[in-house]
Amino acid sequence: MRNFLRALPALFILLFCAFFSLSAQNFQFKGYVKNSVTGEPIEGANVYVTNLSTGVITDSTGYFSMFLPQGTHAVEFTYVGFESKKRNIALNRTVTINMNLEESSQLLQEVSVSGQAEDHNISSSEIGVSKMSMKTIEKMPSFMGEVDVMKSLLMLPGVSTVGEGTTGLNVRGGNIDQNLILLDDAPVFNSSHLMGLFSVFNPDMVRDVTFYRGAIPAQYGSRVSSVLDIKIRNPETERLKLAGGVGLISNRLMLEGPIGKSEKLSFLIGGRASFSDYLLKISPNKSIQDTRANFYDVTGKLLYKLNNNNKLQVSFYRAHDGFKLASDSLSAVEINASSSQFAWETANATVRWDHAFTDNFIANIVGVYSDYNAIISSPEPTNGFDLTSAVKYRKLKSDFSWFSSGGHSVMFGAAATKYIIDPGHLDPNSEQSSINELLLQQENGLELAGFVSDEIVFNDKITLMLGLRYSYFQSMGERNVYSYEPNQPYSLKTITDTTFFSKGEKVASYHGAEPRFSFKYSLNPSSSVKLGYNKMRQYLQLVSNTTAALPIDRWQLSNTYSQPIIADQLSVGYFKNLNSNEYEVSAEVFYKTTQNVSDYKDGAELLLNQALETAILHGSGYAYGLEFQTKKNLGRLTGWLSYTYSQARQQVKGDFEEEEISGGEYYPTNFNKPHILNMSATWKESARVNFSANFTYSTGRPVTYPDDKYYVYGLFIPNYVSRNQYKIPDYHRLDLAMTVGPDPAKQTKWQGSWTFSIYNVYARKNAYSVFFKPNNQAAVNQANAYKLSIFGTIFPSITYNFSF
Amino acid sequence: MMNLLILQHMHKAFHISFFLFLVSCITPFDPDLTQENPKLSVEGTVTDLAGPYAIKLSYSTSYTSGDKKNENTIRDAKVFISDSEGNEEELTYSGNAGTYVTAADGIQGVAGRYYTLRVELSNGKAYESYPELMPHAPEIDTLYAEYRDVTGEFVQGEFDVYLDATDPAEEENYYLWKWKHYKRLDYCLTYVQNFPSPPTWYARYCCSECFEIEACAGCVNIGSDALVNGGRISRVPLMSFEYDSREPYYLQAEQYSLTESAYKFWKTASDLINNAGGVFDKPPVTVKGNLFNVSDPNEQVLGYFGASSVKVKAVYFRRDNIPSFPYSSTPLYNIDTRGCQECEESIYRTERKPSEWDNAPTY
């Protein structure tokens, strides 16, 4: 299997060249599809030529283009949740049409589970792609009333997490740092507020969420498992609008509208801040009363439509989390320190210029600025310190799209990314502090990538997507690199030499091709089979040896000793729609191999390690699985049911015993959960009232238990032999929600809506972790096992949203 | 070293405290551990102090079992200690707790030699340790105590004891520190009579001079010269004692030399004991010992056979220069005059006077 995966790229470059010839000319039919009320582009709308049984899907700007033979054609524009429109087009020259679709007001048609054209799932070559509109996400039950983009993804097949309240997603056997999370093209390094309780994305600001976990398109790179592409929505251009929400945890406020008289310039700004301290203050526990936990985020967008061919937009995002521990909560965990503070912060900005050279050749240039900072500080006079770390990311990219006659959609582009990582600076923050200053070396890297892809619609049966990305990474000075004794494990004691690289000098470099491929064959108008393959390279990883990651964990670039992660994934799927697209049924199988995944030496300390290569081990992994999903798109009841069976294993083999994990054998990854069953359903009671329910079941995550214990030198020592051979109890949970919207009959300016949510309806005490506590009585030692449940009760919540 | 320790703690405090405010609950749980075959586990150290030296043998038990500490001991093994000079001695069973001892005039540990342990079980299996070097240990230079005011309900203040030593420049050194506090006992028996109310405390005098020994069982205080090679090992926190009297406080500190592999054994063992297995803990590790089955190298043998040079230093700490008054909660005893109580020799009591005992400062 692995050899096959390696041979694929070569095969595939051949194919690429073969298909890149264009066929005879036709007339172009193109245009934009927009929401008639908001003017927002509709992505994924279906433009279908009835008499030719062919069609295309609009892109993220609502744009579509196709080449059709001369003549009159019946064209239908459809999008889920919108009224369909039909037009007859007389095509004897290039025809441009701007189609405004109205949101469907009919009860039975207002559905938006997938946010895609009705038969997109079977007609496109996409495999392993899910798209969710904010409408779907907002109707889902949520924890403490906070609409959560990240947690809603957990309801999709192939996605898991190590535990509720932990940050990040594990996608098809990949670690959490293997997901590229983009908010308007800017990477988000920490996707959670309050360590994993809430997502960092303000739901008011998000247009939609596209999630790729198989056959990832060539325009995406630098992470190996998945891409989560989140787009900030466009501001309304007609009038000034104020909206907001009041919840138990956070309050939101948003303002949008045109700037000046013309509709060319418009803005959107929204903020969200937690006021949850009062929840801590009412706690009976004194140390919790003195704890502070806060977050805020601000999202904004400025849109300037110069003319039909040029559009400039600036997006920005800032998120902050602050956390203060009272001194007595520290002593509760046996630490003598006065109060300490933790904070982490994201600051992102994106500038994007969209330009249409001709009607069928469009381009964009994007500049990205992203900073992530974390700080731990202790104000205690004798041991006071500040520990700061930072990731700085600067990117410039340009993508081009060319829609040709003959069914080609060609994309190509290039990107340059500069990374600067300050892994840690420990600084005594007072004169009396006994802490020694420690400054870890800065890491610098440059990533260059270019890609080209072509989606070819041969006929209504066969669609082929070929893509090739090539990436180059170099680690650069200024930097000291240690050399180690040969045939010895790397350790501080086996350092033989230090080489200095001056600023900008190349320290190490890696490069390689990342072919992408997907193929669709329609068996009949309502079913298709698809094949997808992708190879991905990742030059940046999160260094963490705990089961769940922390926002203060360290990031590391590829360097002399740490090679890029490389993943190959092959997926095959069967897709079928029933009853005129009312039901979608799909089954996907994937097999994925990963090289150079990290694990860590026994007991390694990573946080302030000056020579990380002495602590990191490199291994390989594989994952495979079956994902089954049934969706109901129409009717009063909508939603989906999905089941995933998957396995993920990892192996770390070394030349020395201390460089092996679990004796060099394959062991389950920390997030290996073989069975996951998810159900998400919405019942439309009336035009105002919706009920929704989520149910999730998953196998407990793997855990290492001691084989036995022994008593020597006055200590009871647990004896752990092989990693992750047990599992914690299985997890399941039911959530319910009711949303009451504004009365559609009353056309008042003030529109309010209520959301009532109940998390963990039957108050199951799900295991968050299982731990042992030795009972050290005089003569007897019994280690008792305990289960910790952190959301072990029912959480009702209420949220009020308004717009004006 | 200090930096790292604080950070580790902070790291842990961070999430533990964080989840305190969530509605968390802890319930007993049966992890359904599979019963493993019992494995041989070994405890024992040869030192350069005078013998006898003891080796303790036992079997491992299931992690959640409630076995007594002295259950599962092995009483019928043959145990040998040999050194790199060709000396060998078979140990004899002491009669309790799976402990085998050398003869009082038997093998004597000498720093710089290698020691090997051999164990032959009655089931025919034979085990050996890798030859363990007894590294040289430098003398303890000074022991000093610093007063810290901890005004609280039942405590007035505490003295923190630190240790300084000079580290030999050439080699890498690893240390284990222990302490013993001796206190002369007035009463060898105390008891309380609850009826008639209020309860009355009674005490009986010791028949002979008797010392109470206090130590920290299960404490692992280790260090290496990785950061200070060839310099002074300074301010090693040894222990703390309460300001409960103005009398001088007697303390014996012991500085053990360790090999690198013994240091790793202690380090991983003490890390593991503090690792509860939560999602923010590091993955647990296997504590590696230095013993193996002679005919089956894949069999796991637990524990460690150590060889350490030991330097002992005994001191008195004055407690007369603190402005505030000490706090002690000792009850008033009525003397039970029906004879006296014997001072029974144990790890908690001895009749033998510790070194330097008579050099107490007078004030």
Boltz contact constraints between the chains, C-beta under 6 A:
constraints:
  - contact:
      token1: [A, 163]
      token2: [B, 279]
      max_distance: 6.0
  - contact:
      token1: [A, 280]
      token2: [B, 21]
      max_distance: 6.0
  - contact:
      token1: [A, 288]
      token2: [B, 20]
      max_distance: 6.0
  - contact:
      token1: [A, 288]
      token2: [B, 21]
      max_distance: 6.0
  - contact:
      token1: [A, 325]
      token2: [B, 17]
      max_distance: 6.0
  - contact:
      token1: [A, 329]
      token2: [B, 17]
      max_distance: 6.0
  - contact:
      token1: [A, 330]
      token2: [B, 13]
      max_distance: 6.0
  - contact:
      token1: [A, 333]
      token2: [B, 13]
      max_distance: 6.0
  - contact:
      token1: [A, 333]
      token2: [B, 16]
      max_distance: 6.0
  - contact:
      token1: [A, 335]
      token2: [B, 9]
      max_distance: 6.0
  - contact:
      token1: [A, 335]
      token2: [B, 13]
      max_distance: 6.0
  - contact:
      token1: [A, 383]
      token2: [B, 6]
      max_distance: 6.0
  - contact:
      token1: [A, 435]
      token2: [B, 3]
      max_distance: 6.0
  - contact:
      token1: [A, 545]
      token2: [B, 282]
      max_distance: 6.0
  - contact:
      token1: [A, 546]
      token2: [B, 280]
      max_distance: 6.0
  - contact:
      token1: [A, 547]
      token2: [B, 279]
      max_distance: 6.0
  - contact:
      token1: [A, 548]
      token2: [B, 279]
      max_distance: 6.0
  - contact:
      token1: [A, 602]
      token2: [B, 285]
      max_distance: 6.0
  - contact:
      token1: [A, 603]
      token2: [B, 268]
      max_distance: 6.0
  - contact:
      token1: [A, 603]
      token2: [B, 271]
      max_distance: 6.0
  - contact:
      token1: [A, 603]
      token2: [B, 285]
      max_distance: 6.0
  - contact:
      token1: [A, 607]
      token2: [B, 7]
      max_distance: 6.0
  - contact:
      token1: [A, 704]
      token2: [B, 284]
      max_distance: 6.0
  - contact:
      token1: [A, 705]
      token2: [B, 31]
      max_distance: 6.0
  - contact:
      token1: [A, 705]
      token2: [B, 33]
      max_distance: 6.0
  - contact:
      token1: [A, 706]
      token2: [B, 63]
      max_distance: 6.0
  - contact:
      token1: [A, 707]
      token2: [B, 36]
      max_distance: 6.0
  - contact:
      token1: [A, 708]
      token2: [B, 36]
      max_distance: 6.0
  - contact:
      token1: [A, 708]
      token2: [B, 60]
      max_distance: 6.0
  - contact:
      token1: [A, 708]
      token2: [B, 62]
      max_distance: 6.0
  - contact:
      token1: [A, 708]
      token2: [B, 63]
      max_distance: 6.0
  - contact:
      token1: [A, 709]
      token2: [B, 63]
      max_distance: 6.0
  - contact:
      token1: [A, 710]
      token2: [B, 41]
      max_distance: 6.0
  - contact:
      token1: [A, 710]
      token2: [B, 60]
      max_distance: 6.0
  - contact:
      token1: [A, 710]
      token2: [B, 302]
      max_distance: 6.0
  - contact:
      token1: [A, 711]
      token2: [B, 69]
      max_distance: 6.0
  - contact:
      token1: [A, 712]
      token2: [B, 41]
      max_distance: 6.0
  - contact:
      token1: [A, 712]
      token2: [B, 43]
      max_distance: 6.0
  - contact:
      token1: [A, 712]
      token2: [B, 303]
      max_distance: 6.0
  - contact:
      token1: [A, 713]
      token2: [B, 43]
      max_distance: 6.0
  - contact:
      token1: [A, 714]
      token2: [B, 217]
      max_distance: 6.0
  - contact:
      token1: [A, 714]
      token2: [B, 218]
      max_distance: 6.0
  - contact:
      token1: [A, 715]
      token2: [B, 218]
      max_distance: 6.0
  - contact:
      token1: [A, 717]
      token2: [B, 269]
      max_distance: 6.0
  - contact:
      token1: [A, 717]
      token2: [B, 287]
      max_distance: 6.0
  - contact:
      token1: [A, 718]
      token2: [B, 63]
      max_distance: 6.0
  - contact:
      token1: [A, 720]
      token2: [B, 284]
      max_distance: 6.0
  - contact:
      token1: [A, 720]
      token2: [B, 286]
      max_distance: 6.0
  - contact:
      token1: [A, 769]
      token2: [B, 278]
      max_distance: 6.0
  - contact:
      token1: [A, 769]
      token2: [B, 279]
      max_distance: 6.0
  - contact:
      token1: [A, 770]
      token2: [B, 29]
      max_distance: 6.0
  - contact:
      token1: [A, 771]
      token2: [B, 276]
      max_distance: 6.0
  - contact:
      token1: [A, 771]
      token2: [B, 277]
      max_distance: 6.0
  - contact:
      token1: [A, 771]
      token2: [B, 278]
      max_distance: 6.0
  - contact:
      token1: [A, 779]
      token2: [B, 68]
      max_distance: 6.0
  - contact:
      token1: [A, 779]
      token2: [B, 69]
      max_distance: 6.0
  - contact:
      token1: [A, 780]
      token2: [B, 66]
      max_distance: 6.0
  - contact:
      token1: [A, 780]
      token2: [B, 68]
      max_distance: 6.0
  - contact:
      token1: [A, 782]
      token2: [B, 66]
      max_distance: 6.0
  - contact:
      token1: [A, 783]
      token2: [B, 63]
      max_distance: 6.0
  - contact:
      token1: [A, 783]
      token2: [B, 64]
      max_distance: 6.0
  - contact:
      token1: [A, 785]
      token2: [B, 29]
      max_distance: 6.0
  - contact:
      token1: [A, 785]
      token2: [B, 31]
      max_distance: 6.0
  - contact:
      token1: [A, 786]
      token2: [B, 26]
      max_distance: 6.0
  - contact:
      token1: [A, 786]
      token2: [B, 28]
      max_distance: 6.0
  - contact:
      token1: [A, 786]
      token2: [B, 29]
      max_distance: 6.0
  - contact:
      token1: [A, 787]
      token2: [B, 27]
      max_distance: 6.0
  - contact:
      token1: [A, 787]
      token2: [B, 29]
      max_distance: 6.0
  - contact:
      token1: [A, 788]
      token2: [B, 26]
      max_distance: 6.0
  - contact:
      token1: [A, 789]
      token2: [B, 25]
      max_distance: 6.0
  - contact:
      token1: [A, 790]
      token2: [B, 19]
      max_distance: 6.0
  - contact:
      token1: [A, 790]
      token2: [B, 22]
      max_distance: 6.0
  - contact:
      token1: [A, 790]
      token2: [B, 24]
      max_distance: 6.0
  - contact:
      token1: [A, 792]
      token2: [B, 25]
      max_distance: 6.0
  - contact:
      token1: [A, 793]
      token2: [B, 23]
      max_distance: 6.0
